[in-house]
């Protein structure tokens, strides 16, 4: 496994990789959710590149960039076990040099849900992902379903800009209690971790309503909200039942529909979702 820290070095080692190349972009502090992406990339490609870069431009001024968990030595040990070929770990100044002023923006699907709650977030995401795609030149790039809106946005960017790669979606990896695995779970104390299971309970309720024939989107939203309000540590940001491609809110549920939510447990903001097929 090679660790590469500059863009020039990454481009040089890229020329030596056997095609096709699978790519997993991460912000580090790796867990089983990330490793599931790496394993899928490993299974489908003779060459695998993983990036570790905590992207400052997708964090708002009052968000947790400075506190975001970091453990690069542990990350590298995990990636070596998974037989990763290249780990690209650029510094902030390499990705955003002085006078950097070019941005990639996807409209409409970024204007609601996470985009409404975190202004500027997706501009940071799409810009850094576009840069990483240009640097690594992957055949396939792997993303988790947990960040459902991010997936919609990145797929839209790839299609609109005619990028020559395939986006592969991997199902959300969950902890034994149902919580979606996330680096931010590390912020939670034991009481908060228990409270955080309310997100999974809410999307499980949505699934049950769907399977019983429920098609009223507003009824589904209200049932989820009622359930979550029973958890005193939970503060609801949004609950959405939307078209899975456009993210337009639905009145009547027509599959595929994306049920998604964002909830604060203490100071930690968590997201989760399920697709109703």
N, C-alpha and C positions, 0 to 999 in steps of 0.2 A: 504494500500500500504506500502510495506517495502522497505527501502533504504538500500542497502548492499554495503559495501566498500572494503571488502577483498575477496579473492578467496576462502578461507576456508569457510567463512560464506555463500557465494553464493552456494557452493557445498552442504552445510548442508540444506539450505532452498529449494534447488532444489529437495531434497528427499521428501519434504512435498507437492510438487505441484501435482495437478491432471493432468494426461495425457489426451490428448496430450498437449505439451507446444509450444506456438508460441513465436518467438524471433525477436525483432527489434533492430539491432545494429545501434547506431547513434553517432555523435560527438556533440550532444547538439545543443543549440540555435534553438529550435524546431519551425517548422512552419507547415502549413496545409499539406505539402507534407509528413512530418514525421507522422503526426497524422493520415493520410489516411492509412499508413502502420499499425499503432497501432490498428486502428478500424477494419481493415481486420483480423489482428491476433486475436483480441477480438471476432470477429464474428465466427471464425473457431476453436477456442481452449478454453477450460475451464481455462487455465492458460496462462498468458502473462508476458514475461520478456522483459524489454527494457534496453539496456546498453547506458550509456553516457560516452564516452572516446574520447578525442581529441588525436588522435594517432600521436605522433611526427615522427614516422619512415616513414610515407607516405608523409611528407613535405620535399621538397628540401631545401638546405641551403639558398636560396634567396627567399623562399616562405613565406607564411603569418602565420606560426604557432603561433608566439607570438601575432599577431594581430587578430587571428581568433576569431570571436564573441563568447562571453560566457555569459550565464544568467541562472545558475543552479536553482535558486529559481523559476524563471518563468517556466523553463522546468518541474520541479517537480509538480508545480500547474497544468500545462496542463495534465501531465500524470495521476495525481490523478483523474481529471475530466473524463478521458477515462477509469477509473477503471483498471489501470495497477496493476498487483499483486506485481511484484518485479522490482525495478530499481537498476541496478548494476552500481555503480560509482567508479571504482577502480582508485587509483592513478597511476602515471606513473611508480613508483618504484615497484608497485605490478605486473604490466604487464611485465615490463622490469627490473628485478632485476639486481644488479651488476654482471658482467661477463656473462650476457645474450649473447648467441652466436649461436642460432639456428634460421634458416629462412626457410620460405616456398616460393618457386619460381615456377611460372607457365611460361613456355616458349612460344614462337611463338605469341600467341594472345596478349601478353604484350609488344611486341617489336615495335608496331606502334601506331599511334594516341596519346593517353595520355601517353603511355609508352615511345614513342620517344621524346615527349615534356617535360616529367617529369621523367628523369632517376631515377630508384629506387622506384618510387611511388608505383607500384603494388607489389613489394616485401614487402613493409610495409603494404599494404592492406591485402594481402593474409596471411601474418604472424599473424597480429592481429585478423583477422576474424577466422582463424584456432584456435587460442588460445581461443577466445570467444566461438566458437562452442564446444571446449573441456570442457570448464568450465561450460557453461550453459546446454549443452546436449539437444538442442531443437529438437522437432519433425519437425517443419517447421520454416524457417527463411525468413523474408520479406524484399525485396529490391525494390527501385523505378527504373522505366525504364529510368529516367533522366540520371543516371550513367550507360549507356548502356554497355560500354566496361567493367566496373567493374562487371556487371552482367555476361557477357560472361566468364570473368576470374574466378569468384567465382564458377559458375556452372562447369567449367572445373576442378577446384581444387576438388570440392566435388565428381565429377565422378571419376577422376583419383585416388584419395586417398580413395575411397569407404566409404566416410563419410555417416553415417546413418541418413540423414535428407533430407527434401525436400526444394528447393528454390522456393519461390513464388514471382512473379513479379507483381508490382502494377503500373498502368499507371501514367505517369508524371502529377503532379498537377500544374496547371498554374494560374497565376494572371490574372485579367480581361483583361489586355493588351496583353495576350499571353505568357508573359515571364514564363519560367520554374521557379518554386519556388526553391530558394536556399538560404542557410545561407549567402552566399557571396553577395546576392542582397543588404544586409544592408550597404555595402561599397559605394553604388552608390548615387550620388546626383540627384536631380530631372532631370537635363539635361541629365545625364548619363543613368538614368532609361529609359528615352524616347529613347535614342540612342540604348539601349540594346534590344529594340523590334526588331531590325534588325535580330537577330538570329531566332526568330519565323517567321519573314517574309521570311527568306531564306528557312527554312524547309517547310513552307507552299507552296512556289514556287515549291520546289521539288515534293511535293505531287500533285500539279496541273499538272506538266509536266508528272508525272507518270500516272495520271488518263486520260490524253489526249493521252496516248499511247507512251510517250517518253521512250525509252529503251537505249539510248546512255548515258552511265555513265559520260563520259568526258564532253559532252554537258551540262549535268545537273550540274556538278561541276562548269563549267565556267559561267553558268547563275546565280548560287548562288553567286559566287565571284563578278560578275558584279554588282549584286544588293547590296551586302554589301559594296562595295567600294564607293557607293554613300553616305554612312554615314561617315562623317569626323572623328568621335570619335572612330570608329571601326578599330581595327588592327587584321587582320586575322592570326590565327595560322595555322589551317588546315581546309580543307573541304574534306570529305570522302564520297564515295558511295561504300560500301563494302558488301561482303557476311556477312549475319547477324550472322553466326556461327563461321567462320574462321577469319573474318575481313580482308580477302584478297580484295584488290581493284578490282573493276569490270570494264570491258570494256562494256559488254552488261548486262543490269540489269535483273537478274533472281530472283524472290522473294523466300524467304524473303531477302530483302536487307536493310542494315542499312545506313541511311543518317545521318551523324554526323558532328559536327563542333565545333571548339573552337575559341573564339574571345576575345580579350582584349578590354574592354571599359575603357579608362583611364588606371589605374593600376590593374583593376579587371578583372580576367580571368573567362569567363563564357563558359559553354558547353550546347549543346542541341542536340536532335536527333529525328528522326522519322523512324519507320520501314515501308517499302513498302511491303505490303502483296500481 
